[in-house]
Amino acid sequence: MLKVGIDAISFYTSRFYLDLGVLANARNIDPDKYYIGLGQQQMGIAPPDEDIVTMATHAAERVLEKVDISSIDTLLFATESGIDHSKSAGIYVHELLGLPKNCRTLEIKQACYSCTGAMQLVLPRLQLHPDKKILLIASDISRYGFDTPGESSQGCGAVAMILSANPRILAIDPESSSYTEDVMDFWRPTYKEEAIVDGKYSSRLYLNMLEKTWAGYAKESNRHFKDHYRFCYHNSVPRLVEKAHKALAKYSGHSNIENNVLMEQVKDSLAYPRLTGNSYSASLYIGLASLFDNCQDDLSEKRIGFYSYGSGCVAEFFSGVVQPGYQKHLDTDYHKKMLSSRNELTYDQYKAFYSYKLPEDGSNVVIPKRIENKFRFSELNKHKRIYQKD
């Protein structure tokens, strides 16, 4: 069977971040509750002139640099931070990047699972049309109520991937297992800007769905825990990922594996998410970029296990094999420079960004310029979003 999978990957996060120690001090909480209890250090904070479109476009521009854009057959935009009930956010990205007019464009939604769902749906198309490439983007801004328990797990980020036949980075295995159940652990009503979450219930579901999807995947693939060299999980907070990986080892009959060995299997995938916070649909794949950029081992021909979870809920376990020479096709230097050059916010600056509201009555507003990026959300004019390309 023809190999299909990830040919290029890059991610982007806001140029601004809030250290969780600053938030802890403002909330009169011991910072270790966040640093240790959540395993989280910082969270990306989008200013008013940055949204899911600008983040997505910055990420996508990187993966398109060495691609003939005429080969891009489809653009799929996965998000749960939609900006329009009708128009796909991907349409704006399509225009800003000058993609071919015959490139179909869709927005996909199912909480944090949507990027995985989109990928699994379109990979078979590449078997039929191996000369085509697919641009898959996930972009989200996680937002909870101000001064609520969920506030510390906010964040933002976008990831862009080129999917192709004979991929240069990761070939996705055909075996997988998914599970769907109608639950209310996390939801984001259309009339609210903030998500509603039952954190403890959602964490239990995350672990329960991991057990169910792993069992289905193991049966389908006839693979075992030790057939996977590293693991990537949807990351809401790093501590839950670490707990889940220990649970997976136990589910699969390997409870005797030492803790330091288990943590080594997920450590590198958590390096970037610890700094960006929860990026919902992009989270799992920012973790993949983090693994590639931070793992000192040669991952060539090694298998990676993936657990994707989206509240509400849909979950899936699948795997992929890293391709020889993958290192030459990574965007490591860009990622590290981007993260190291971000601007730290004070608590008052964070509060001002959080509190900024767009008018809902059709009046015009010019968005304050906070970023010097190539793409920015510049204006709202008669309910129309205007994007600036420098």
N, C-alpha and C positions, 0 to 999 in steps of 0.2 A: 504493500500500500504506500502511496506517495506520502511523504512527510509533510505536515502542515503545522504552522505555529507562529511564534513570534520572531520576526526578522529584525526589528528595531524597537527600542523602548527608551523613553525619556520622561521625566516628571518635572513638575514646576510647583512651587508653593509661593505664598505671598512674600513680599519683601519686608514684611513686618511680623514680629512675633512678640508674645508675652511670656515671660518666664513665670512658671507656676509658683515660684517662691514669692513673686510680687503679688499674685492673686491670693495666695495663702495669707500673707501679711494683711492684705485689705479685708479679708474675711475672718481675721483673728483665728486662723487655723495653723497648726504645726505644719511647716512646709514638707516634712517627711511623709505626711499623709498623701501628698501628691507624688513627691519624688520616689518614695519607696512603696507606698500603698497602691498607687496606680502604675508605678514604673515609668512615669511621664515627666519630662523635664520642661518642655516648652510647647506652645501651641501657635500655629500660624494664624494670623489675624488679617483678614482682607480689609483694606480701606474702602471708602465709598466708591472710588473709581476702579475697583478691581472686583470682578465677579466670575462666575463659572465660565463665561465665554472667553474673557481675557486670559484666565489661567489655562484653559484648554488650548487656546490658540498659541500661547507661548510654548506649551509642551509639544503640540503637534508640529510646529515649525521646525523643531529640532529633529524629529524623526523623518521629516520630508527632505532634509538637506541633501541626502544622497540617493533620492528616489526620483525616478521619472514620474512626475505627478499625473501624466496621461494614463498611467497604469492603475491609478486609484479608481476603483470601480464602485466602492461603497464607503460612506462615512457613517459610523454608528456612534452616537453620543449617549453615554450612560450617565444618569444623574438622578438624584432625588431632591435637587435644589432648583427645579425648573423655574424659568423666568416668564413662561407663557403657557397657558392651558392648551394652546393649539399649535403654535409655531415651534418647531424644534430649535433648541439652542445651537444645534449643529449647523443650521442654515447660516448663522452669523459667522461661524468658523469657516465654513465653505467659502464665503465671500471674502473674508479677510485674508485667506491663504491663496485665493485664486485657483481653487480646484476646478477640475473639468466640469462643464455644465451637464454632462451625461453621468455624473457621479450621484447615485441615489443617496439620500441623507435622511436619517431617522433618529429620533430620541427614544431611548429605552429606559423603563423604570421598573424596578423592584428592589427598593431600599439598597442596601450595600451589595447585594448579589448581582445587580443589573449588568455590570461589566462582564462577569463570568458568563451569565446567560447569553449576552450578545455574542461573545466569542464562540461559545459552543454552537450557537445557531448558524454562524457564518463560516466556520471552518470547513464544513462539507462542500460549500460552494467553491472553495479553492481546489478541492479534488477534481471538480468538473471544469474549472477554468484556471489552470495553474499559471497562466500568463498574467492574471490579474492580482492586484493587491488591495487589501482592505485597511482603512484607517479606523482604528478603534480608540475612542477617547472616553475617559471617565473623569468627571470634574465635580467637586462638591465643596460646599461650605457648611460645616456642621455648626449648628446654632441651638443653644438651649436657653431657657429662661435665665435672666440676669439674677445672680445670687441664688441659684438653685443647685441641687446636688450634681446635676449634669454639666454645669458650667465648666468645670475643670477638664472635661473631655472634649471640648470644642477643638476646632482646627480647620484646615483647608488644604486643598491640593488637587492637582490634576495629573493624570498620566496619559500618555499617548503611545500607541503601539502600531506598528505595521505588521499585519498578518499576511503570510504568504506561503506558497508551496516552497519546499526545500529551504526552510528558514535558517538563518545564520546564528540565531541565539538559542531558541528553545523549541523542540518538536513536542507538540501536545499528544499524549497518548490517547487512543480512541476510547479506552475504558473510563467510565466515570459512574457516579451514583448521585442522584439528586433526591430531595425530599421536600414536599410542600405541605404546610398545615396552616389553617386559618387561626391566627392567634393575635393578641393585642399587647405585644411587649414594647412596641415603639411605633409611633405613627406621627404624621405631620399633616394635620388637616389643611385644606386649601385656604381656610380663613385665618390661619395662624402662621406667623413667621418662625416661631420656635417649635422644636420637636417636643413631643410628650413621650416620656419613657418610664417604664417600670424596670429600673436597673437590675434588681435582684432576679426578677422573673426572666428578663432578657438574657442574663448571664446563664441561668439554668437551661434555658432553651438552646442557647449557643452550644453548651456542652452536650445536651441530649441529641441535638441534630448532628453533632460531630460523631457521636457513637453510631447513629443510624446510617449516616452516609458512608462512614468508614466501613461498616459491615457490608453494605452493598457494593462498595468499590472493591473490597478485598475478595468478595465472592466473584465479581465480574472479571477482575484482572488476575486472580489467583496470586496476588502479590502480598507480601508481608511487611510489617513495620520496618524491618532491617533491609528491605529492598530499596529504601529511600534514604538518600544521603543527607538531605536537608529538607526542612518543611517551612512553608509559608502559610500564614493564617490571616483571615480578615482581622484587622486590628482596630478594636474600639479603644482599648487601653492595653498597653503591653503586658500588664500583670495577668489579664485574662488569657492572653495567648500562652503565657508560660504555664498557667494552670491547665489550660486545654491540652497542651502538649504532654504534660505529665499524665493527664487522664487518658489520652490516646495510647500512650505506652502501656498503661494498665489494661485498657480495653483489649489491646492486641496481645496480651500475655507476656509483656516485658516490664513488669513492675520492678524487676531486679536491676534495671539499668540505673547507674548512678546519676544523681541529679545534675552534676556538672556536665556529664555527657549529653543529657537531654537538653540542657540550656544551650550548649554549643550548637545544637541542631537548629535553633531558632534565633540565636543571639544576633547574627548579622542582619537578618531580615527586619529586626526591630530598631536598628540604629537610626534610620531616617524617621520612621514614625514617632520615635520618642521626641523628635524636634518639631514635627509638623502638626501633631495631634491627629484626631480622627478625621479622615478625609472620605468617609463613607464608601461610595462605589469605587474610589481610586485606591483605597487603603491597602487591599491585598497586593496590588501590583506596584505600588510605591515600595511595599515590603520586598517584592521581587527585585526591583531595581537596587534596593538597599543591600540585599543579599549578594547580588552580582558585584556591586562596587566595594563591599567591605570584607568579603570572604577572601582570606589569603590562600585558601586551597584552590587548586585547579579543579573546577567543577565539570570539565569536559567529560561527556558520556556518563555523568552522574544523574540519577533520577531525583526529582524534587516532588514532594507531595504538597498539594494545595487544598486548603479548606476555605470555602467561600460561604459566608452566611449573610443573609439579608433579612432583617426583622419583618415579621408579618405573617408567615416567614417562608423563605425558600433557602435551602442549603445544598451544597454540592461538594463532593470530594473527587479530585482528579489528580493527574500527575503529568509530568513532562520530563523529557531528557535533554540536558544541556548539550549543545552542539560543539564539536571541536573548533577552536579558534574564536569562540564567542567573545573573548576579551577585546578583540580588535573592533568590535561593533558596539561597544558600550559608550555611555555618555558620562563617565565617572568624573572627569575633571570639571565639567559644567555643573554637575550636581553638587559637588563639594564646594565649588566657588560660590554658587548660588546660596547655599545654606550659611556659609561663613560670612557673607556680605550683607545679610539681612539687618534691619534696624530694630533694635529693642524698644518696645513701647513702655512708657510709664503707665501706672494704673489709670490716671486721668485720660491719657491718650486712648487707651483701650476702651474706656467708658464712652468717650466721644465717638469712636468708630462704631461701637456697638449701638449707640443711641441714634445714629444718623438714619433719617427716614426719607424715602422718596414720596413725592406727592401722588395721590391716587385720583385726583380730579381732572387730569389732563393738562394741568398747567406745566409750563416749561421750566426746566431747571438745568443749570450748568453744574456739573459735578465738580467739587473742589479737586484740584490736581494734587495728588499725594505721591504718585509714582512717576518715574522717568522711563518707564518701559516702552517698548515698541507699540504695544496694544493697550488701550485703556478704554473704560466706559466713561464717555465724556459728557453725555447730555441725555435728558429725557424731554422729548418734544411731542406734544399731542399724543401721549401714551406710547410713543415710539422710542425705542432704545437706540442711541447713536453711539457708534464705536469709532475711536480715532486710531489711525495707523500712522505712526511716525516714520 
